[in-house]
Amino acid sequence: MALTLAACGGDVAALGALLERHRPGMRAVALSLLGPGPDTEDVLQDAALVALRRIGDVRDPAATGAWLRMVVRNSARTLLRERGRTEPVAEVPLPPSASTPESVLDRHVMRDWVWAAVESLSPTLRLPVVLRYFTVGLTPYQRIAEVCGIPVGTVRSRLHQARAALTAALRTAADGAYEDTRRRTEESWTEAYETLAAAERGEFARVAADRWAPGLSVFGGGLRLGGTPLLLAGMDGDLSAGVRQRPAHVTAGRSLVVWEMDLLNPPDDPGHCPPGVAWIMTLTGGRVDRLSLYHAPRPSMESPVPHL
């Protein structure tokens, strides 16, 4: 019980010890659903990251083991569904929570450790992890593959490597003093609103010059589409057509920021743009030097169009 209470209070070492104590039971659940193999290891690593975000959901410390086994069970069933396989046992939902992963992190001291661990990953591993665990609409493997411009199998491989690195860091209880994630995220929300407001005032070019690197590269589907002129033209075109953007979710690290935007079409042209777009921004020296745009699929699942 003491370990659970300490973990809920943000003690990373306690959470690592808690996971080690319950690892045999968690592994048994994974093996019963997936059998031996790499899938089992992936699910155990995935469960460790879920525990990082949601250990505060455990109300009864005595039920921690059962909760962790349920996390493993749900992760295994999600993997089975995403791979098109079937398994007959009914779904057992996680305890209800209106919190997003980011808001849970805001309530726990360990949020800074998590972000420090994520930032330690290589760029090729960091982006899939952030999309999978810290965004709202970009979590499926297929969407991650489209954003990164890589096959789904490569997404799985990179997430496997990243989860292994993060759970290894958890087991060693790496901690320290890190930049305040909440402050960084709040500042990014403000920047998103200010950027869109400036665009509507005709000042998008000034914002781009002030905040983004001169050699900014714009990508879509993993392919380089152009630079700042393309971005300015796209924004101007959408605004002229009556399209507006509204921030829906913000994920902000030191080197990677994701703005998920709702796209609001004009009443006389409701199908002009897809329902949403994600701005996935890589920062160097505090300035955006790479921007990848990902458009949420239309209800008809037709191909995305090159709007902002």
C-alpha positions in Angstrom: 0.0 0.0 0.0 2.8 2.4 0.9 4.3 1.9 -2.6 1.0 2.8 -4.3 0.5 5.9 -2.2 4.1 7.0 -2.9 3.7 6.4 -6.6 0.4 8.3 -6.7 2.3 11.2 -5.1 4.8 11.3 -7.9 7.6 9.0 -6.6 9.1 7.4 -9.7 11.2 4.9 -7.7 8.1 3.7 -6.0 6.3 3.2 -9.2 9.2 1.3 -10.7 9.2 -1.0 -7.6 5.5 -1.4 -7.8 5.7 -2.5 -11.5 8.5 -5.0 -10.7 6.4 -6.5 -7.8 3.4 -7.1 -10.1 5.3 -8.0 -13.3 4.7 -11.8 -13.0 1.0 -11.4 -12.8 1.0 -8.8 -15.6 3.1 -11.1 -17.8 0.7 -14.0 -17.1 -2.3 -12.0 -18.3 -0.4 -10.9 -21.5 0.7 -14.5 -22.2 -2.8 -15.8 -21.8 -4.1 -13.4 -24.5 -1.1 -13.1 -26.9 1.1 -16.1 -26.3 4.9 -15.9 -26.1 6.6 -13.4 -28.3 7.4 -9.8 -28.9 3.7 -8.8 -28.6 3.8 -9.7 -24.9 6.8 -7.5 -24.2 5.2 -4.6 -26.1 2.1 -4.9 -24.0 4.0 -5.0 -20.8 6.0 -1.9 -21.8 2.8 -0.2 -22.9 1.2 -1.0 -19.5 4.1 0.7 -17.7 3.6 3.9 -19.7 -0.2 3.8 -18.9 0.7 3.4 -15.3 2.9 6.4 -15.4 0.0 8.5 -16.6 -2.9 7.0 -14.7 -1.6 5.5 -11.4 -3.6 8.3 -9.7 -6.8 6.5 -10.8 -6.2 3.8 -8.3 -8.4 4.6 -5.3 -7.8 1.4 -3.3 -4.1 0.6 -2.9 -4.9 -3.0 -2.2 -6.4 -3.3 -5.7 -3.2 -2.1 -7.5 -2.3 -5.5 -8.8 -5.8 -6.1 -10.2 -5.7 -2.6 -11.8 -2.3 -3.2 -13.4 -3.5 -6.6 -14.8 -6.6 -4.9 -16.2 -4.3 -2.3 -17.9 -2.3 -5.2 -19.5 -5.6 -7.0 -20.5 -6.9 -3.8 -22.2 -3.6 -3.1 -24.0 -3.5 -6.7 -25.3 -7.1 -6.4 -26.6 -6.3 -3.1 -28.2 -3.3 -4.7 -30.0 -5.5 -7.6 -31.1 -8.1 -5.2 -32.5 -5.6 -3.0 -34.3 -4.1 -6.1 -36.0 -7.5 -7.4 -37.1 -7.4 -10.4 -34.9 -10.3 -11.7 -32.8 -10.6 -12.8 -29.2 -13.8 -13.8 -27.5 -13.6 -12.3 -24.0 -15.7 -9.1 -23.4 -13.9 -5.8 -23.0 -13.2 -4.7 -19.4 -12.9 -0.9 -19.5 -10.4 1.1 -17.5 -11.8 3.2 -14.6 -13.7 6.1 -16.1 -11.7 9.3 -16.3 -12.4 12.6 -18.1 -8.7 13.4 -18.0 -6.4 13.4 -20.9 -2.9 12.0 -20.5 -1.5 15.5 -20.5 -3.9 16.7 -17.7 -3.0 13.7 -15.6 0.7 14.5 -16.0 -0.2 18.1 -14.8 -1.5 16.6 -11.5 1.6 14.6 -10.7 5.2 15.5 -9.9 6.5 12.7 -12.1 5.3 14.5 -15.2 8.7 16.2 -15.4 10.4 12.9 -15.3 8.2 11.5 -18.1 8.9 14.4 -20.4 12.6 14.4 -19.6 12.7 10.7 -20.5 10.7 11.4 -23.7 13.1 14.2 -24.7 16.0 11.8 -24.2 14.8 9.7 -27.1 16.2 10.1 -30.6 13.9 12.2 -32.9 12.8 9.1 -34.9 11.6 7.5 -31.7 10.3 10.6 -29.9 7.7 11.6 -32.5 5.8 8.2 -32.6 5.8 8.2 -28.8 4.4 11.7 -28.5 1.7 11.0 -31.1 0.8 7.6 -29.5 0.6 8.7 -25.9 0.2 12.4 -25.7 -2.2 13.5 -28.5 -5.9 13.0 -28.8 -6.6 12.3 -32.4 -3.3 10.8 -33.7 -2.9 7.7 -31.6 -3.8 4.9 -34.1 -0.8 3.2 -35.7 -2.1 4.0 -39.2 -2.3 7.7 -38.5 1.2 7.7 -36.9 2.4 6.0 -40.0 0.8 8.7 -42.2 2.3 11.5 -40.1 5.8 10.1 -40.1 5.7 8.9 -43.7 6.7 5.3 -42.7 5.1 1.9 -42.9 2.9 0.7 -40.0 5.4 -2.0 -39.3 8.1 0.6 -38.8 5.8 2.5 -36.4 5.4 -0.7 -34.3 9.2 -1.2 -34.3 10.0 2.3 -33.2 7.4 2.3 -30.5 8.8 -1.0 -29.3 12.3 0.5 -29.0 11.0 3.7 -27.4 8.9 1.8 -24.8 11.9 -0.3 -23.9 14.0 2.8 -23.4 11.4 4.5 -21.3 10.6 1.5 -19.1 14.3 0.9 -18.6 14.6 4.5 -17.4 11.6 4.0 -15.1 13.2 0.9 -13.5 16.3 2.8 -12.7 14.1 5.6 -11.2 15.9 8.4 -13.1 14.8 11.6 -11.7 15.9 15.2 -11.1 14.9 18.8 -11.5 13.3 19.4 -14.9 11.5 22.2 -16.7 7.9 22.7 -15.7 5.7 20.9 -18.2 2.6 22.7 -17.2 4.0 26.1 -17.8 5.4 25.0 -21.1 2.1 23.6 -22.2 0.1 26.7 -21.1 2.5 28.9 -23.0 2.0 26.8 -26.1 -1.8 27.1 -25.9 -1.4 30.8 -25.7 1.0 30.8 -28.7 -1.5 28.7 -30.8 -4.3 31.2 -30.1 -2.1 34.1 -30.8 -0.8 32.6 -34.1 -4.3 32.1 -35.4 -5.5 35.5 -34.2 -2.5 37.1 -36.0 -3.3 35.2 -39.2 -6.8 36.5 -39.2 -5.4 40.1 -38.8 -3.2 39.5 -41.8 0.0 39.2 -39.7 0.8 35.5 -40.2 4.0 36.4 -42.0 5.2 38.4 -39.1 4.6 35.5 -36.7 6.4 33.1 -38.9 9.4 35.4 -39.1 9.5 36.0 -35.4 9.0 32.5 -34.1 10.0 30.1 -36.8 13.4 29.4 -38.3 14.2 31.1 -41.7 14.8 27.7 -43.2 11.6 26.1 -42.1 10.6 22.9 -43.9 7.0 22.0 -44.4 6.1 18.3 -44.7 3.0 16.3 -45.4 2.8 12.5 -45.4 6.5 12.3 -44.7 7.3 14.3 -47.9 8.8 17.8 -48.0 6.3 20.1 -49.6 8.1 23.4 -49.4 8.9 26.1 -46.9 7.5 29.2 -45.3 6.0 30.6 -48.6 3.9 27.5 -49.0 2.7 27.8 -45.4 1.8 31.5 -45.8 -0.1 30.7 -49.1 -2.0 27.9 -47.5 -3.1 30.0 -44.6 -4.1 32.9 -46.8 -6.1 30.5 -49.1 -8.0 29.0 -46.2 -8.8 32.3 -44.6 -10.0 33.7 -48.0 -12.3 30.7 -48.3 -13.8 31.4 -44.9 -12.1 28.5 -43.1 -11.1 29.1 -39.5 -9.0 27.0 -37.1 -9.7 26.4 -33.4 -7.1 24.8 -31.1 -8.4 21.5 -29.7 -5.4 20.0 -27.9 -1.8 21.0 -27.3 1.2 18.8 -26.5 4.4 20.7 -25.7 7.9 19.3 -25.1 11.1 21.2 -25.3 11.9 19.9 -28.8 8.5 18.7 -30.1 5.2 20.5 -30.1 1.8 19.3 -31.5 -1.1 21.6 -32.0 -4.3 19.6 -32.8 -6.8 22.0 -34.5 -10.5 21.7 -35.5 -11.1 23.1 -39.0 -14.3 25.2 -39.2 -15.7 25.4 -42.7 -18.0 28.2 -43.9 -21.7 27.3 -43.8 -22.0 27.5 -47.6 -19.1 25.1 -48.2 -19.2 22.6 -45.3 -16.9 20.1 -47.1 -14.2 22.6 -48.0 -11.6 21.2 -45.6 -11.2 18.0 -43.6 -12.5 18.1 -40.0 -9.1 18.8 -38.4 -5.4 19.3 -38.8 -2.4 18.7 -36.6 0.6 21.0 -36.7 3.6 18.8 -35.6 6.5 21.1 -35.0 10.2 20.2 -34.3 12.1 22.9 -32.5 15.8 23.7 -32.5 17.1 26.4 -30.3 13.5 27.3 -29.4 12.5 28.0 -33.0 10.4 25.8 -35.2 12.5 24.4 -38.1 10.2 21.6 -39.3 6.4 21.6 -39.5 4.5 18.5 -40.5 0.8 18.8 -41.3 -1.6 15.9 -40.8 -5.2 16.2 -41.8 -7.9 14.1 -40.0 -9.7 11.8 -42.5 -13.0 13.0 -43.8 -16.0 10.9 -42.8 -15.9 9.4 -46.3 -12.2 8.5 -45.7 -11.2 10.2 -48.9 -7.6 11.4 -49.2 -6.5 14.5 -47.3 -6.1 17.7 -49.2 -3.3 20.2 -48.8 -5.0 22.7 -46.6 -3.5 24.1 -43.4 
